[in-house]
Amino acid sequence: MLYKKGLHERVHVVHKDIDAHYMWIRIKRGDLRELYIAVCHCLPTQFAPLGESPYLSLYDDIIRFATMRDIKLLGDFNAQTKNEL
């Protein structure tokens, strides 16, 4: 993760999923509030390895981090449009 040198005290990686589909970053803002950002890259279904969907663990993390502070999701979700997770 790259960021300006002067932001070292404000930016921290707080969680990475085991398969590296996403990571959560905490940013301490100037008003002392915190923002949690999930940076995601999920492979298209046809290229994803068999096993549990990364969306299940991401969903659990969204619930957990949303209770702490403001959250944002950004990344490449590869148009997952099926009805299943």
C-alpha positions in Angstrom: 0.0 0.0 0.0 1.4 3.4 -1.0 0.6 6.7 0.7 2.3 10.0 1.5 5.1 9.9 4.0 3.3 12.4 6.2 0.3 10.2 6.6 2.2 7.3 8.3 0.5 8.0 11.7 -3.0 8.1 10.2 -3.1 5.1 7.8 -3.0 1.5 8.9 -3.9 -1.9 7.4 -6.1 -3.5 10.0 -7.2 -6.7 8.4 -6.5 -8.8 5.3 -8.5 -11.8 4.2 -6.6 -15.1 4.1 -7.0 -15.4 0.3 -6.0 -11.8 -0.4 -9.3 -10.8 -2.1 -9.5 -7.7 0.1 -8.0 -5.7 2.9 -9.3 -3.2 5.4 -7.5 0.1 5.9 -8.2 2.5 8.8 -7.7 6.2 8.2 -7.7 8.5 11.2 -9.2 11.8 9.9 -8.3 15.3 11.2 -11.4 15.5 13.2 -10.3 12.4 15.2 -12.9 10.2 13.5 -11.9 7.0 11.8 -12.8 5.7 8.3 -12.5 2.1 7.4 -12.1 1.3 3.7 -12.3 -2.2 2.2 -10.1 -2.4 -0.9 -11.3 -5.4 -2.9 -10.4 -7.4 -5.9 -12.6 -10.5 -6.5 -11.9 -12.8 -9.4 -14.7 -13.5 -11.9 -16.6 -16.7 -11.0 -15.1 -18.7 -13.8 -11.6 -18.0 -12.6 -12.1 -18.1 -8.9 -10.8 -21.2 -7.0 -13.3 -23.6 -5.6 -14.2 -23.0 -2.0 -16.0 -20.4 0.1 -17.0 -17.2 -1.7 -15.0 -14.2 -0.6 -18.3 -12.3 -0.4 -19.3 -14.3 2.7 -16.3 -13.2 4.8 -16.5 -9.7 3.3 -20.1 -9.4 4.4 -19.2 -10.5 7.9 -16.4 -7.9 8.0 -18.8 -5.2 6.7 -21.1 -5.8 9.6 -18.2 -5.8 12.1 -16.5 -2.6 10.8 -19.8 -0.8 10.3 -20.5 -1.0 14.0 -17.1 0.8 14.7 -17.2 3.8 12.4 -17.9 4.9 8.8 -17.0 2.4 6.1 -16.4 2.6 2.3 -16.1 -0.2 -0.2 -14.0 0.2 -3.3 -12.5 -2.1 -5.8 -13.2 -4.6 -8.6 -16.1 -6.8 -7.8 -16.2 -8.3 -11.3 -19.9 -7.8 -11.8 -21.1 -10.6 -9.4 -24.7 -10.6 -10.4 -25.9 -14.0 -9.4 -28.5 -14.4 -6.6 -26.0 -16.5 -4.5 -23.2 -15.2 -2.4 
